[in-house]
Amino acid sequence: MAPWLDAVSDAMPSRYAAVALTEVGGHSLPTGTMWLDLSVVVGCVLLALLLGAATFRRQTV
């Protein structure tokens, strides 16, 4: 893979989700890699929710 494309794939949360699922499928107990990848995915979801919530205006009734 091209180096720039490999760098872009390292920043995508779907890569971490795929690695976490591979860890779950390959091990009977949770691993450190699985917890790290899961925390990256959860962090990206929370960041997206916060950024999405920040785009809406607050209206008082």
N, CA, C and O atoms as CSV, one atom per row, in Angstrom:
chain,resi,resn,atom,element,x,y,z
A,1,MET,N,N,0.850,-1.176,0.000
A,1,MET,CA,C,0.000,0.000,0.000
A,1,MET,C,C,0.894,1.237,0.000
A,1,MET,O,O,1.976,1.237,0.588
A,2,ALA,N,N,0.435,2.268,-0.654
A,2,ALA,CA,C,1.197,3.512,-0.698
A,2,ALA,C,C,1.320,4.086,0.718
A,2,ALA,O,O,0.381,3.989,1.508
A,3,PRO,N,N,2.463,4.678,1.038
A,3,PRO,CA,C,2.658,5.204,2.405
A,3,PRO,C,C,1.603,6.229,2.814
A,3,PRO,O,O,1.148,6.217,3.958
A,4,TRP,N,N,1.210,7.110,1.906
A,4,TRP,CA,C,0.224,8.124,2.274
A,4,TRP,C,C,-1.133,7.479,2.532
A,4,TRP,O,O,-1.882,7.931,3.398
A,5,LEU,N,N,-1.455,6.419,1.781
A,5,LEU,CA,C,-2.727,5.738,1.990
A,5,LEU,C,C,-2.718,4.946,3.295
A,5,LEU,O,O,-3.742,4.834,3.968
A,6,ASP,N,N,-1.570,4.405,3.643
A,6,ASP,CA,C,-1.441,3.703,4.918
A,6,ASP,C,C,-1.614,4.677,6.076
A,6,ASP,O,O,-2.216,4.323,7.089
A,7,ALA,N,N,-1.097,5.900,5.945
A,7,ALA,CA,C,-1.255,6.914,6.997
A,7,ALA,C,C,-2.713,7.328,7.137
A,7,ALA,O,O,-3.190,7.551,8.250
A,8,VAL,N,N,-3.420,7.431,6.021
A,8,VAL,CA,C,-4.844,7.787,6.070
A,8,VAL,C,C,-5.644,6.663,6.728
A,8,VAL,O,O,-6.553,6.929,7.514
A,9,SER,N,N,-5.313,5.419,6.415
A,9,SER,CA,C,-6.062,4.302,6.996
A,9,SER,C,C,-5.830,4.186,8.502
A,9,SER,O,O,-6.695,3.695,9.227
A,10,ASP,N,N,-4.667,4.634,8.974
A,10,ASP,CA,C,-4.402,4.613,10.419
A,10,ASP,C,C,-5.295,5.587,11.179
A,10,ASP,O,O,-5.508,5.420,12.380
A,11,ALA,N,N,-5.815,6.595,10.496
A,11,ALA,CA,C,-6.649,7.604,11.150
A,11,ALA,C,C,-8.139,7.257,11.096
A,11,ALA,O,O,-8.948,7.966,11.694
A,12,MET,N,N,-8.513,6.206,10.405
A,12,MET,CA,C,-9.928,5.858,10.260
A,12,MET,C,C,-10.385,4.942,11.403
A,12,MET,O,O,-9.737,3.935,11.686
A,13,PRO,N,N,-11.498,5.289,12.056
A,13,PRO,CA,C,-11.968,4.458,13.162
A,13,PRO,C,C,-12.434,3.080,12.710
A,13,PRO,O,O,-12.451,2.151,13.518
A,14,SER,N,N,-12.812,2.920,11.443
A,14,SER,CA,C,-13.255,1.604,10.975
A,14,SER,C,C,-12.115,0.587,11.015
A,14,SER,O,O,-12.356,-0.607,11.194
A,15,ARG,N,N,-10.890,1.047,10.852
A,15,ARG,CA,C,-9.742,0.144,10.948
A,15,ARG,C,C,-9.623,-0.400,12.369
A,15,ARG,O,O,-9.371,-1.588,12.571
A,16,TYR,N,N,-9.806,0.479,13.344
A,16,TYR,CA,C,-9.727,0.046,14.737
A,16,TYR,C,C,-10.878,-0.896,15.087
A,16,TYR,O,O,-10.694,-1.831,15.866
A,17,ALA,N,N,-12.051,-0.661,14.524
A,17,ALA,CA,C,-13.190,-1.549,14.767
A,17,ALA,C,C,-12.913,-2.921,14.179
A,17,ALA,O,O,-13.233,-3.931,14.805
A,18,ALA,N,N,-12.330,-2.982,12.997
A,18,ALA,CA,C,-12.025,-4.268,12.372
A,18,ALA,C,C,-10.985,-5.041,13.175
A,18,ALA,O,O,-11.105,-6.254,13.343
A,19,VAL,N,N,-9.970,-4.347,13.668
A,19,VAL,CA,C,-8.943,-5.018,14.470
A,19,VAL,C,C,-9.539,-5.510,15.786
A,19,VAL,O,O,-9.203,-6.601,16.248
A,20,ALA,N,N,-10.423,-4.712,16.397
A,20,ALA,CA,C,-11.064,-5.135,17.645
A,20,ALA,C,C,-11.912,-6.381,17.418
A,20,ALA,O,O,-11.896,-7.300,18.237
A,21,LEU,N,N,-12.652,-6.418,16.315
A,21,LEU,CA,C,-13.463,-7.604,16.021
A,21,LEU,C,C,-12.596,-8.827,15.737
A,21,LEU,O,O,-12.968,-9.947,16.087
A,22,THR,N,N,-11.460,-8.621,15.114
A,22,THR,CA,C,-10.526,-9.729,14.889
A,22,THR,C,C,-10.002,-10.259,16.218
A,22,THR,O,O,-9.864,-11.469,16.396
A,23,GLU,N,N,-9.712,-9.360,17.143
A,23,GLU,CA,C,-9.242,-9.770,18.466
A,23,GLU,C,C,-10.326,-10.556,19.209
A,23,GLU,O,O,-10.032,-11.558,19.860
A,24,VAL,N,N,-11.567,-10.103,19.110
A,24,VAL,CA,C,-12.672,-10.800,19.786
A,24,VAL,C,C,-12.851,-12.195,19.195
A,24,VAL,O,O,-13.088,-13.156,19.928
A,25,GLY,N,N,-12.738,-12.308,17.879
A,25,GLY,CA,C,-12.900,-13.600,17.225
A,25,GLY,C,C,-11.749,-14.558,17.472
A,25,GLY,O,O,-11.933,-15.774,17.423
A,26,GLY,N,N,-10.580,-14.029,17.734
A,26,GLY,CA,C,-9.405,-14.878,17.888
A,26,GLY,C,C,-9.022,-15.230,19.312
A,26,GLY,O,O,-8.192,-16.113,19.527
A,27,HIS,N,N,-9.608,-14.562,20.282
A,27,HIS,CA,C,-9.249,-14.808,21.682
A,27,HIS,C,C,-10.507,-15.008,22.513
A,27,HIS,O,O,-11.541,-14.390,22.263
A,28,SER,N,N,-10.399,-15.879,23.501
A,28,SER,CA,C,-11.560,-16.129,24.354
A,28,SER,C,C,-11.725,-15.062,25.437
A,28,SER,O,O,-12.827,-14.867,25.951
A,29,LEU,N,N,-10.659,-14.383,25.777
A,29,LEU,CA,C,-10.705,-13.322,26.788
A,29,LEU,C,C,-10.358,-11.982,26.150
A,29,LEU,O,O,-9.650,-11.939,25.144
A,30,PRO,N,N,-10.854,-10.886,26.729
A,30,PRO,CA,C,-10.510,-9.561,26.178
A,30,PRO,C,C,-8.998,-9.321,26.241
A,30,PRO,O,O,-8.333,-9.709,27.202
A,31,THR,N,N,-8.477,-8.682,25.209
A,31,THR,CA,C,-7.042,-8.383,25.153
A,31,THR,C,C,-6.827,-6.875,25.256
A,31,THR,O,O,-7.760,-6.086,25.105
A,32,GLY,N,N,-5.595,-6.501,25.512
A,32,GLY,CA,C,-5.264,-5.087,25.590
A,32,GLY,C,C,-5.474,-4.376,24.264
A,32,GLY,O,O,-5.896,-3.220,24.231
A,33,THR,N,N,-5.179,-5.067,23.176
A,33,THR,CA,C,-5.391,-4.489,21.848
A,33,THR,C,C,-6.863,-4.221,21.603
A,33,THR,O,O,-7.230,-3.188,21.042
A,34,MET,N,N,-7.712,-5.159,22.028
A,34,MET,CA,C,-9.151,-4.985,21.844
A,34,MET,C,C,-9.649,-3.768,22.619
A,34,MET,O,O,-10.434,-2.977,22.096
A,35,TRP,N,N,-9.193,-3.616,23.872
A,35,TRP,CA,C,-9.637,-2.481,24.681
A,35,TRP,C,C,-9.137,-1.160,24.099
A,35,TRP,O,O,-9.859,-0.163,24.118
A,36,LEU,N,N,-7.922,-1.146,23.590
A,36,LEU,CA,C,-7.378,0.068,22.980
A,36,LEU,C,C,-8.181,0.443,21.734
A,36,LEU,O,O,-8.575,1.598,21.567
A,37,ASP,N,N,-8.419,-0.528,20.868
A,37,ASP,CA,C,-9.168,-0.253,19.641
A,37,ASP,C,C,-10.606,0.141,19.946
A,37,ASP,O,O,-11.160,1.023,19.289
A,38,LEU,N,N,-11.206,-0.495,20.921
A,38,LEU,CA,C,-12.574,-0.151,21.305
A,38,LEU,C,C,-12.645,1.262,21.873
A,38,LEU,O,O,-13.600,1.992,21.606
A,39,SER,N,N,-11.648,1.647,22.647
A,39,SER,CA,C,-11.654,3.008,23.206
A,39,SER,C,C,-11.454,4.063,22.113
A,39,SER,O,O,-12.011,5.157,22.210
A,40,VAL,N,N,-10.677,3.755,21.086
A,40,VAL,CA,C,-10.513,4.692,19.967
A,40,VAL,C,C,-11.829,4.866,19.234
A,40,VAL,O,O,-12.199,5.987,18.887
A,41,VAL,N,N,-12.543,3.773,18.992
A,41,VAL,CA,C,-13.826,3.841,18.292
A,41,VAL,C,C,-14.844,4.622,19.120
A,41,VAL,O,O,-15.548,5.479,18.585
A,42,VAL,N,N,-14.928,4.335,20.415
A,42,VAL,CA,C,-15.868,5.051,21.283
A,42,VAL,C,C,-15.504,6.537,21.348
A,42,VAL,O,O,-16.389,7.392,21.334
A,43,GLY,N,N,-14.219,6.846,21.419
A,43,GLY,CA,C,-13.790,8.239,21.428
A,43,GLY,C,C,-14.179,8.972,20.146
A,43,GLY,O,O,-14.587,10.132,20.194
A,44,CYS,N,N,-14.055,8.307,19.012
A,44,CYS,CA,C,-14.451,8.926,17.738
A,44,CYS,C,C,-15.956,9.151,17.681
A,44,CYS,O,O,-16.416,10.168,17.163
A,45,VAL,N,N,-16.721,8.205,18.212
A,45,VAL,CA,C,-18.178,8.366,18.233
A,45,VAL,C,C,-18.564,9.544,19.123
A,45,VAL,O,O,-19.406,10.357,18.741
A,46,LEU,N,N,-17.965,9.643,20.294
A,46,LEU,CA,C,-18.272,10.752,21.193
A,46,LEU,C,C,-17.856,12.098,20.599
A,46,LEU,O,O,-18.568,13.091,20.745
A,47,LEU,N,N,-16.712,12.128,19.935
A,47,LEU,CA,C,-16.269,13.354,19.283
A,47,LEU,C,C,-17.243,13.769,18.183
A,47,LEU,O,O,-17.564,14.950,18.051
A,48,ALA,N,N,-17.709,12.810,17.399
A,48,ALA,CA,C,-18.669,13.116,16.332
A,48,ALA,C,C,-19.984,13.618,16.917
A,48,ALA,O,O,-20.587,14.542,16.370
A,49,LEU,N,N,-20.437,13.025,18.018
A,49,LEU,CA,C,-21.671,13.490,18.664
A,49,LEU,C,C,-21.517,14.905,19.205
A,49,LEU,O,O,-22.415,15.733,19.050
A,50,LEU,N,N,-20.387,15.181,19.837
A,50,LEU,CA,C,-20.150,16.527,20.370
A,50,LEU,C,C,-20.066,17.568,19.260
A,50,LEU,O,O,-20.629,18.656,19.381
A,51,LEU,N,N,-19.366,17.236,18.184
A,51,LEU,CA,C,-19.275,18.171,17.062
A,51,LEU,C,C,-20.633,18.366,16.396
A,51,LEU,O,O,-20.962,19.476,15.978
A,52,GLY,N,N,-21.417,17.310,16.294
A,52,GLY,CA,C,-22.755,17.419,15.720
A,52,GLY,C,C,-23.674,18.252,16.597
A,52,GLY,O,O,-24.456,19.058,16.093
A,53,ALA,N,N,-23.584,18.062,17.903
A,53,ALA,CA,C,-24.414,18.836,18.816
A,53,ALA,C,C,-24.009,20.305,18.824
A,53,ALA,O,O,-24.848,21.180,19.035
A,54,ALA,N,N,-22.739,20.576,18.596
A,54,ALA,CA,C,-22.268,21.962,18.598
A,54,ALA,C,C,-22.739,22.729,17.364
A,54,ALA,O,O,-22.736,23.960,17.372
A,55,THR,N,N,-23.138,22.036,16.321
A,55,THR,CA,C,-23.569,22.724,15.104
A,55,THR,C,C,-25.009,23.224,15.185
A,55,THR,O,O,-25.415,24.087,14.407
A,56,PHE,N,N,-25.774,22.684,16.120
A,56,PHE,CA,C,-27.172,23.104,16.242
A,56,PHE,C,C,-27.263,24.330,17.133
A,56,PHE,O,O,-26.562,24.439,18.139
A,57,ARG,N,N,-28.140,25.252,16.748
A,57,ARG,CA,C,-28.371,26.424,17.587
A,57,ARG,C,C,-29.304,26.065,18.721
A,57,ARG,O,O,-30.198,25.230,18.581
A,58,ARG,N,N,-29.080,26.703,19.826
A,58,ARG,CA,C,-29.976,26.518,20.960
A,58,ARG,C,C,-31.096,27.541,20.832
A,58,ARG,O,O,-30.856,28.722,20.578
A,59,GLN,N,N,-32.303,27.072,21.010
A,59,GLN,CA,C,-33.459,27.958,20.925
A,59,GLN,C,C,-34.243,27.862,22.218
A,59,GLN,O,O,-34.490,26.773,22.735
A,60,THR,N,N,-34.623,29.000,22.722
A,60,THR,CA,C,-35.469,29.024,23.908
A,60,THR,C,C,-36.892,29.300,23.468
A,60,THR,O,O,-37.143,30.074,22.544
A,61,VAL,N,N,-37.793,28.660,24.139
A,61,VAL,CA,C,-39.213,28.801,23.780
A,61,VAL,C,C,-39.904,29.725,24.742
A,61,VAL,O,O,-41.103,29.972,24.609
